[in-house]
Amino acid sequence: MQQWLVKEPGKYLTCTLRLNSETTRAAYAEISDTTTPAIKIRGRVRGAFDMDHVVVEKIATYAGVPPCQGKVAGKFNSFVSALTE
């Protein structure tokens, strides 16, 4: 995952995953800088939980797809495991 971030920094981002408890299967990724909007996650979150640090692959923008969408490419560390240590 680290290689993706170095080779293609515009395509892969480190984010904090947020799961919407009111709507099933709704997730978004918060980016630590304040200028980049949150990214709506499409598809599965690959075993990640709310507040996990993940790598998100931004989905290319084309006709009919809003620009801030992506999918979880991998998980850096889990918020849940940090609480149990």
C-alpha positions as CSV (number, residue, x, y, z in Angstrom):
1,M,0.0,0.0,0.0
2,Q,2.8,2.4,0.8
3,Q,4.1,2.0,-2.8
4,W,0.7,3.1,-4.2
5,L,0.8,6.2,-2.1
6,V,4.3,7.1,-3.3
7,K,3.8,6.2,-7.0
8,E,0.3,7.6,-7.5
9,P,-0.4,10.2,-4.8
10,G,-3.3,11.7,-6.8
11,K,-5.1,8.4,-7.0
12,Y,-4.5,6.9,-3.6
13,L,-5.1,8.7,-0.3
14,T,-4.8,7.9,3.4
15,C,-8.1,8.6,5.1
16,T,-10.2,7.9,8.2
17,L,-13.1,5.7,7.3
18,R,-16.5,6.8,8.6
19,L,-19.5,4.5,8.5
20,N,-23.0,6.0,8.5
21,S,-25.0,4.3,11.2
22,E,-28.3,5.7,9.9
23,T,-28.0,4.2,6.4
24,T,-26.7,0.7,5.8
25,R,-23.9,0.3,3.3
26,A,-23.1,4.0,3.4
27,A,-19.5,5.1,4.1
28,Y,-17.2,8.0,3.4
29,A,-13.6,8.7,3.9
30,E,-12.4,11.8,5.8
31,I,-9.1,13.3,4.6
32,S,-6.9,15.0,7.2
33,D,-6.4,18.2,5.2
34,T,-9.3,20.7,5.2
35,T,-9.3,21.6,1.5
36,T,-10.2,18.1,0.2
37,P,-13.8,17.1,0.5
38,A,-14.8,13.7,2.0
39,I,-14.9,10.8,-0.5
40,K,-18.0,8.7,-0.8
41,I,-17.0,5.0,-0.6
42,R,-18.5,2.7,-3.2
43,G,-18.7,-1.0,-2.7
44,R,-17.4,-3.0,0.3
45,V,-15.2,-1.6,3.0
46,R,-13.1,-4.8,3.1
47,G,-13.4,-5.6,6.8
48,A,-12.7,-2.1,8.0
49,F,-14.6,-0.4,10.8
50,D,-15.6,3.1,11.7
51,M,-12.5,5.3,12.4
52,D,-10.0,2.9,10.8
53,H,-7.2,4.4,8.8
54,V,-7.5,3.2,5.3
55,V,-6.1,3.7,1.8
56,V,-8.7,4.9,-0.6
57,E,-8.4,4.6,-4.4
58,K,-10.2,7.6,-6.0
59,I,-12.4,6.5,-8.9
60,A,-11.9,8.2,-12.2
61,T,-14.5,10.8,-13.0
62,Y,-16.5,10.1,-16.1
63,A,-20.0,10.9,-17.3
64,G,-22.6,10.3,-14.6
65,V,-20.1,9.8,-11.7
66,P,-19.6,12.6,-9.1
67,P,-16.0,13.5,-8.7
68,C,-15.5,12.6,-5.0
69,Q,-16.0,8.8,-5.0
70,G,-13.6,6.0,-4.3
71,K,-13.1,2.5,-2.9
72,V,-11.2,1.1,0.0
73,A,-7.9,-0.4,-1.4
74,G,-6.5,-1.5,2.0
75,K,-6.4,-0.9,5.7
76,F,-3.4,0.7,7.6
77,N,-4.5,0.2,11.2
78,S,-7.7,-0.5,13.0
79,F,-9.2,1.9,15.5
80,V,-10.7,-1.2,17.3
81,S,-7.4,-2.9,17.8
82,A,-5.9,0.4,19.2
83,L,-8.5,0.4,21.9
84,T,-7.7,-3.1,23.1
85,E,-4.0,-2.6,23.4
